[in-house]
Amino acid sequence: MDEGEVKHYTYKHWGTLDEQNCFHPGIACLYATIEESQQFIFPKDWNLSEMEALSGTKRRGRIAYEAKDIDRQYGL
């Protein structure tokens, strides 16, 4: 890094915690990679029910079809 450049740090908002210790995950938390989500360490008294319910509904990549590839660009 040159002397004239400014270093910018990225900030990720993982979620919020309310008064009843219920964790409300943010978009970054829901779409975190498996490696990132395995590094999360939550205290035992936090309620993670919302995070567990929403994590099962997220999309996991695109659909893979078991068929021969067809070029449909011009209707052929």
Backbone atoms as SQL, in Angstrom:
CREATE TABLE atoms (id INTEGER PRIMARY KEY, chain TEXT, resi INTEGER, resn TEXT, atom TEXT, x REAL, y REAL, z REAL);
INSERT INTO atoms VALUES
  (1, 'A', 1, 'MET', 'N', 0.846, -1.175, 0.000),
  (2, 'A', 1, 'MET', 'CA', 0.000, 0.000, 0.000),
  (3, 'A', 1, 'MET', 'C', 0.890, 1.236, 0.000),
  (4, 'A', 2, 'ASP', 'N', 0.584, 2.181, -0.864),
  (5, 'A', 2, 'ASP', 'CA', 1.350, 3.419, -0.940),
  (6, 'A', 2, 'ASP', 'C', 0.997, 4.337, 0.224),
  (7, 'A', 3, 'GLU', 'N', 1.867, 5.322, 0.471),
  (8, 'A', 3, 'GLU', 'CA', 1.634, 6.247, 1.576),
  (9, 'A', 3, 'GLU', 'C', 0.406, 7.121, 1.355),
  (10, 'A', 4, 'GLY', 'N', 0.102, 7.471, 0.117),
  (11, 'A', 4, 'GLY', 'CA', -1.015, 8.365, -0.164),
  (12, 'A', 4, 'GLY', 'C', -2.372, 7.680, -0.114),
  (13, 'A', 5, 'GLU', 'N', -2.413, 6.354, -0.112),
  (14, 'A', 5, 'GLU', 'CA', -3.686, 5.634, -0.115),
  (15, 'A', 5, 'GLU', 'C', -4.268, 5.532, 1.285),
  (16, 'A', 6, 'VAL', 'N', -5.577, 5.522, 1.337),
  (17, 'A', 6, 'VAL', 'CA', -6.281, 5.386, 2.600),
  (18, 'A', 6, 'VAL', 'C', -6.818, 3.962, 2.691),
  (19, 'A', 7, 'LYS', 'N', -6.610, 3.329, 3.819),
  (20, 'A', 7, 'LYS', 'CA', -7.087, 1.968, 4.010),
  (21, 'A', 7, 'LYS', 'C', -8.545, 2.002, 4.457),
  (22, 'A', 8, 'HIS', 'N', -9.398, 1.274, 3.755),
  (23, 'A', 8, 'HIS', 'CA', -10.817, 1.210, 4.082),
  (24, 'A', 8, 'HIS', 'C', -11.123, -0.156, 4.672),
  (25, 'A', 9, 'TYR', 'N', -11.784, -0.163, 5.802),
  (26, 'A', 9, 'TYR', 'CA', -12.188, -1.406, 6.439),
  (27, 'A', 9, 'TYR', 'C', -13.641, -1.689, 6.101),
  (28, 'A', 10, 'THR', 'N', -13.961, -2.945, 5.849),
  (29, 'A', 10, 'THR', 'CA', -15.341, -3.303, 5.572),
  (30, 'A', 10, 'THR', 'C', -16.043, -3.638, 6.880),
  (31, 'A', 11, 'TYR', 'N', -17.310, -3.335, 6.941),
  (32, 'A', 11, 'TYR', 'CA', -18.112, -3.579, 8.130),
  (33, 'A', 11, 'TYR', 'C', -19.300, -4.437, 7.727),
  (34, 'A', 12, 'LYS', 'N', -19.505, -5.547, 8.406),
  (35, 'A', 12, 'LYS', 'CA', -20.657, -6.403, 8.139),
  (36, 'A', 12, 'LYS', 'C', -21.599, -6.350, 9.326),
  (37, 'A', 13, 'HIS', 'N', -22.857, -6.129, 9.045),
  (38, 'A', 13, 'HIS', 'CA', -23.887, -6.128, 10.084),
  (39, 'A', 13, 'HIS', 'C', -24.469, -7.539, 10.134),
  (40, 'A', 14, 'TRP', 'N', -24.105, -8.308, 11.151),
  (41, 'A', 14, 'TRP', 'CA', -24.535, -9.707, 11.255),
  (42, 'A', 14, 'TRP', 'C', -25.956, -9.821, 11.774),
  (43, 'A', 15, 'GLY', 'N', -26.417, -8.877, 12.585),
  (44, 'A', 15, 'GLY', 'CA', -27.768, -8.933, 13.117),
  (45, 'A', 15, 'GLY', 'C', -27.899, -8.057, 14.345),
  (46, 'A', 16, 'THR', 'N', -29.066, -8.126, 14.984),
  (47, 'A', 16, 'THR', 'CA', -29.331, -7.326, 16.167),
  (48, 'A', 16, 'THR', 'C', -29.785, -8.225, 17.311),
  (49, 'A', 17, 'LEU', 'N', -29.611, -7.739, 18.517),
  (50, 'A', 17, 'LEU', 'CA', -30.011, -8.447, 19.721),
  (51, 'A', 17, 'LEU', 'C', -30.978, -7.561, 20.485),
  (52, 'A', 18, 'ASP', 'N', -32.164, -8.105, 20.808),
  (53, 'A', 18, 'ASP', 'CA', -33.127, -7.279, 21.545),
  (54, 'A', 18, 'ASP', 'C', -32.986, -7.481, 23.053),
  (55, 'A', 19, 'GLU', 'N', -33.880, -6.868, 23.820),
  (56, 'A', 19, 'GLU', 'CA', -33.780, -6.896, 25.281),
  (57, 'A', 19, 'GLU', 'C', -33.966, -8.289, 25.876),
  (58, 'A', 20, 'GLN', 'N', -34.681, -9.174, 25.166),
  (59, 'A', 20, 'GLN', 'CA', -34.924, -10.526, 25.660),
  (60, 'A', 20, 'GLN', 'C', -33.864, -11.518, 25.182),
  (61, 'A', 21, 'ASN', 'N', -32.717, -11.022, 24.713),
  (62, 'A', 21, 'ASN', 'CA', -31.619, -11.842, 24.181),
  (63, 'A', 21, 'ASN', 'C', -32.043, -12.691, 22.988),
  (64, 'A', 22, 'CYS', 'N', -32.942, -12.161, 22.172),
  (65, 'A', 22, 'CYS', 'CA', -33.351, -12.830, 20.938),
  (66, 'A', 22, 'CYS', 'C', -32.538, -12.224, 19.800),
  (67, 'A', 23, 'PHE', 'N', -31.775, -13.060, 19.097),
  (68, 'A', 23, 'PHE', 'CA', -30.919, -12.590, 18.013),
  (69, 'A', 23, 'PHE', 'C', -31.716, -12.565, 16.724),
  (70, 'A', 24, 'HIS', 'N', -31.731, -11.418, 16.060),
  (71, 'A', 24, 'HIS', 'CA', -32.406, -11.249, 14.775),
  (72, 'A', 24, 'HIS', 'C', -31.316, -11.133, 13.703),
  (73, 'A', 25, 'PRO', 'N', -31.126, -12.183, 12.883),
  (74, 'A', 25, 'PRO', 'CA', -30.029, -12.170, 11.914),
  (75, 'A', 25, 'PRO', 'C', -30.274, -11.181, 10.785),
  (76, 'A', 26, 'GLY', 'N', -29.187, -10.615, 10.294),
  (77, 'A', 26, 'GLY', 'CA', -29.243, -9.733, 9.143),
  (78, 'A', 26, 'GLY', 'C', -28.980, -10.515, 7.859),
  (79, 'A', 27, 'ILE', 'N', -28.974, -9.820, 6.753),
  (80, 'A', 27, 'ILE', 'CA', -28.752, -10.455, 5.457),
  (81, 'A', 27, 'ILE', 'C', -27.375, -11.105, 5.393),
  (82, 'A', 28, 'ALA', 'N', -26.361, -10.450, 5.938),
  (83, 'A', 28, 'ALA', 'CA', -25.003, -11.003, 5.906),
  (84, 'A', 28, 'ALA', 'C', -24.925, -12.323, 6.668),
  (85, 'A', 29, 'CYS', 'N', -25.659, -12.430, 7.744),
  (86, 'A', 29, 'CYS', 'CA', -25.651, -13.658, 8.542),
  (87, 'A', 29, 'CYS', 'C', -26.383, -14.785, 7.820),
  (88, 'A', 30, 'LEU', 'N', -27.504, -14.460, 7.189),
  (89, 'A', 30, 'LEU', 'CA', -28.288, -15.492, 6.506),
  (90, 'A', 30, 'LEU', 'C', -27.585, -16.027, 5.270),
  (91, 'A', 31, 'TYR', 'N', -26.874, -15.180, 4.555),
  (92, 'A', 31, 'TYR', 'CA', -26.201, -15.601, 3.334),
  (93, 'A', 31, 'TYR', 'C', -24.706, -15.808, 3.521),
  (94, 'A', 32, 'ALA', 'N', -24.275, -16.032, 4.756),
  (95, 'A', 32, 'ALA', 'CA', -22.858, -16.301, 5.028),
  (96, 'A', 32, 'ALA', 'C', -22.488, -17.672, 4.476),
  (97, 'A', 33, 'THR', 'N', -21.243, -17.814, 4.085),
  (98, 'A', 33, 'THR', 'CA', -20.773, -19.112, 3.604),
  (99, 'A', 33, 'THR', 'C', -20.707, -20.091, 4.775),
  (100, 'A', 34, 'ILE', 'N', -20.567, -21.343, 4.461),
  (101, 'A', 34, 'ILE', 'CA', -20.501, -22.366, 5.504),
  (102, 'A', 34, 'ILE', 'C', -19.286, -22.142, 6.390),
  (103, 'A', 35, 'GLU', 'N', -18.164, -21.732, 5.786),
  (104, 'A', 35, 'GLU', 'CA', -16.943, -21.480, 6.563),
  (105, 'A', 35, 'GLU', 'C', -17.148, -20.328, 7.543),
  (106, 'A', 36, 'GLU', 'N', -17.833, -19.268, 7.081),
  (107, 'A', 36, 'GLU', 'CA', -18.084, -18.123, 7.962),
  (108, 'A', 36, 'GLU', 'C', -19.054, -18.487, 9.081),
  (109, 'A', 37, 'SER', 'N', -20.117, -19.214, 8.751),
  (110, 'A', 37, 'SER', 'CA', -21.119, -19.528, 9.764),
  (111, 'A', 37, 'SER', 'C', -20.598, -20.505, 10.813),
  (112, 'A', 38, 'GLN', 'N', -19.609, -21.304, 10.482),
  (113, 'A', 38, 'GLN', 'CA', -19.028, -22.208, 11.465),
  (114, 'A', 38, 'GLN', 'C', -18.158, -21.461, 12.473),
  (115, 'A', 39, 'GLN', 'N', -17.740, -20.243, 12.147),
  (116, 'A', 39, 'GLN', 'CA', -16.919, -19.451, 13.051),
  (117, 'A', 39, 'GLN', 'C', -17.743, -18.647, 14.047),
  (118, 'A', 40, 'PHE', 'N', -19.072, -18.601, 13.885),
  (119, 'A', 40, 'PHE', 'CA', -19.925, -17.862, 14.815),
  (120, 'A', 40, 'PHE', 'C', -19.911, -18.543, 16.174),
  (121, 'A', 41, 'ILE', 'N', -19.753, -17.749, 17.208),
  (122, 'A', 41, 'ILE', 'CA', -19.825, -18.248, 18.580),
  (123, 'A', 41, 'ILE', 'C', -20.857, -17.394, 19.306),
  (124, 'A', 42, 'PHE', 'N', -21.969, -18.028, 19.696),
  (125, 'A', 42, 'PHE', 'CA', -23.047, -17.317, 20.379),
  (126, 'A', 42, 'PHE', 'C', -23.086, -17.748, 21.844),
  (127, 'A', 43, 'PRO', 'N', -23.378, -16.820, 22.748),
  (128, 'A', 43, 'PRO', 'CA', -23.557, -17.201, 24.156),
  (129, 'A', 43, 'PRO', 'C', -24.760, -18.137, 24.316),
  (130, 'A', 44, 'LYS', 'N', -24.728, -18.968, 25.313),
  (131, 'A', 44, 'LYS', 'CA', -25.771, -19.979, 25.517),
  (132, 'A', 44, 'LYS', 'C', -27.123, -19.369, 25.879),
  (133, 'A', 45, 'ASP', 'N', -27.146, -18.165, 26.451),
  (134, 'A', 45, 'ASP', 'CA', -28.415, -17.575, 26.857),
  (135, 'A', 45, 'ASP', 'C', -29.128, -16.821, 25.731),
  (136, 'A', 46, 'TRP', 'N', -28.554, -16.754, 24.538),
  (137, 'A', 46, 'TRP', 'CA', -29.200, -16.087, 23.409),
  (138, 'A', 46, 'TRP', 'C', -30.231, -17.010, 22.781),
  (139, 'A', 47, 'ASN', 'N', -31.343, -16.445, 22.358),
  (140, 'A', 47, 'ASN', 'CA', -32.388, -17.177, 21.654),
  (141, 'A', 47, 'ASN', 'C', -32.090, -17.113, 20.154),
  (142, 'A', 48, 'LEU', 'N', -31.722, -18.239, 19.552),
  (143, 'A', 48, 'LEU', 'CA', -31.359, -18.286, 18.133),
  (144, 'A', 48, 'LEU', 'C', -32.440, -18.928, 17.278),
  (145, 'A', 49, 'SER', 'N', -33.673, -18.994, 17.774),
  (146, 'A', 49, 'SER', 'CA', -34.741, -19.673, 17.052),
  (147, 'A', 49, 'SER', 'C', -35.050, -19.016, 15.709),
  (148, 'A', 50, 'GLU', 'N', -34.997, -17.701, 15.637),
  (149, 'A', 50, 'GLU', 'CA', -35.279, -17.010, 14.371),
  (150, 'A', 50, 'GLU', 'C', -34.196, -17.300, 13.342),
  (151, 'A', 51, 'MET', 'N', -32.966, -17.368, 13.772),
  (152, 'A', 51, 'MET', 'CA', -31.859, -17.656, 12.864),
  (153, 'A', 51, 'MET', 'C', -31.964, -19.081, 12.324),
  (154, 'A', 52, 'GLU', 'N', -32.315, -20.031, 13.184),
  (155, 'A', 52, 'GLU', 'CA', -32.439, -21.421, 12.754),
  (156, 'A', 52, 'GLU', 'C', -33.615, -21.607, 11.809),
  (157, 'A', 53, 'ALA', 'N', -34.712, -20.896, 12.038),
  (158, 'A', 53, 'ALA', 'CA', -35.885, -21.019, 11.178),
  (159, 'A', 53, 'ALA', 'C', -35.624, -20.426, 9.798),
  (160, 'A', 54, 'LEU', 'N', -34.932, -19.290, 9.741),
  (161, 'A', 54, 'LEU', 'CA', -34.692, -18.632, 8.458),
  (162, 'A', 54, 'LEU', 'C', -33.558, -19.269, 7.670),
  (163, 'A', 55, 'SER', 'N', -32.612, -19.907, 8.332),
  (164, 'A', 55, 'SER', 'CA', -31.466, -20.463, 7.607),
  (165, 'A', 55, 'SER', 'C', -31.870, -21.634, 6.718),
  (166, 'A', 56, 'GLY', 'N', -32.939, -22.322, 7.037),
  (167, 'A', 56, 'GLY', 'CA', -33.381, -23.440, 6.214),
  (168, 'A', 56, 'GLY', 'C', -34.127, -23.013, 4.966),
  (169, 'A', 57, 'THR', 'N', -34.551, -21.750, 4.868),
  (170, 'A', 57, 'THR', 'CA', -35.342, -21.295, 3.730),
  (171, 'A', 57, 'THR', 'C', -34.517, -20.560, 2.689),
  (172, 'A', 58, 'LYS', 'N', -33.246, -20.356, 2.908),
  (173, 'A', 58, 'LYS', 'CA', -32.459, -19.595, 1.935),
  (174, 'A', 58, 'LYS', 'C', -32.119, -20.455, 0.722),
  (175, 'A', 59, 'ARG', 'N', -31.955, -19.815, -0.403),
  (176, 'A', 59, 'ARG', 'CA', -31.630, -20.512, -1.645),
  (177, 'A', 59, 'ARG', 'C', -30.182, -20.954, -1.631),
  (178, 'A', 60, 'ARG', 'N', -29.918, -22.126, -2.142),
  (179, 'A', 60, 'ARG', 'CA', -28.578, -22.697, -2.158),
  (180, 'A', 60, 'ARG', 'C', -28.105, -22.904, -3.594),
  (181, 'A', 61, 'GLY', 'N', -27.850, -21.846, -4.300),
  (182, 'A', 61, 'GLY', 'CA', -27.305, -21.960, -5.652),
  (183, 'A', 61, 'GLY', 'C', -28.382, -22.192, -6.696),
  (184, 'A', 62, 'ARG', 'N', -27.958, -22.504, -7.901),
  (185, 'A', 62, 'ARG', 'CA', -28.911, -22.677, -8.986),
  (186, 'A', 62, 'ARG', 'C', -29.245, -24.147, -9.191),
  (187, 'A', 63, 'ILE', 'N', -30.299, -24.390, -9.935),
  (188, 'A', 63, 'ILE', 'CA', -30.781, -25.742, -10.183),
  (189, 'A', 63, 'ILE', 'C', -29.904, -26.407, -11.236),
  (190, 'A', 64, 'ALA', 'N', -29.544, -27.640, -11.011),
  (191, 'A', 64, 'ALA', 'CA', -28.780, -28.416, -11.985),
  (192, 'A', 64, 'ALA', 'C', -29.722, -29.428, -12.628),
  (193, 'A', 65, 'TYR', 'N', -29.838, -29.372, -13.938),
  (194, 'A', 65, 'TYR', 'CA', -30.729, -30.275, -14.659),
  (195, 'A', 65, 'TYR', 'C', -29.959, -31.486, -15.154),
  (196, 'A', 66, 'GLU', 'N', -30.598, -32.627, -15.095),
  (197, 'A', 66, 'GLU', 'CA', -30.006, -33.875, -15.575),
  (198, 'A', 66, 'GLU', 'C', -30.507, -34.133, -16.985),
  (199, 'A', 67, 'ALA', 'N', -30.091, -33.338, -17.943),
  (200, 'A', 67, 'ALA', 'CA', -30.541, -33.505, -19.319),
  (201, 'A', 67, 'ALA', 'C', -29.456, -33.006, -20.261),
  (202, 'A', 68, 'LYS', 'N', -29.661, -33.267, -21.549),
  (203, 'A', 68, 'LYS', 'CA', -28.725, -32.833, -22.573),
  (204, 'A', 68, 'LYS', 'C', -28.829, -31.316, -22.749),
  (205, 'A', 69, 'ASP', 'N', -27.702, -30.643, -22.916),
  (206, 'A', 69, 'ASP', 'CA', -27.700, -29.198, -23.111),
  (207, 'A', 69, 'ASP', 'C', -28.307, -28.843, -24.460),
  (208, 'A', 70, 'ILE', 'N', -29.165, -27.821, -24.467),
  (209, 'A', 70, 'ILE', 'CA', -29.827, -27.366, -25.693),
  (210, 'A', 70, 'ILE', 'C', -29.653, -25.858, -25.781),
  (211, 'A', 71, 'ASP', 'N', -29.293, -25.368, -26.969),
  (212, 'A', 71, 'ASP', 'CA', -29.179, -23.929, -27.181),
  (213, 'A', 71, 'ASP', 'C', -30.565, -23.391, -27.538),
  (214, 'A', 72, 'ARG', 'N', -31.157, -22.613, -26.652),
  (215, 'A', 72, 'ARG', 'CA', -32.504, -22.089, -26.870),
  (216, 'A', 72, 'ARG', 'C', -32.491, -20.608, -27.226),
  (217, 'A', 73, 'GLN', 'N', -31.351, -20.113, -27.629),
  (218, 'A', 73, 'GLN', 'CA', -31.243, -18.677, -27.905),
  (219, 'A', 73, 'GLN', 'C', -32.134, -18.257, -29.076),
  (220, 'A', 74, 'TYR', 'N', -32.179, -19.053, -30.150),
  (221, 'A', 74, 'TYR', 'CA', -32.965, -18.688, -31.325),
  (222, 'A', 74, 'TYR', 'C', -34.107, -19.659, -31.543),
  (223, 'A', 75, 'GLY', 'N', -34.537, -20.366, -30.539),
  (224, 'A', 75, 'GLY', 'CA', -35.661, -21.268, -30.666),
  (225, 'A', 75, 'GLY', 'C', -35.327, -22.562, -31.386),
  (226, 'A', 76, 'LEU', 'N', -34.075, -22.933, -31.437),
  (227, 'A', 76, 'LEU', 'CA', -33.703, -24.174, -32.123),
  (228, 'A', 76, 'LEU', 'C', -33.743, -25.349, -31.192);
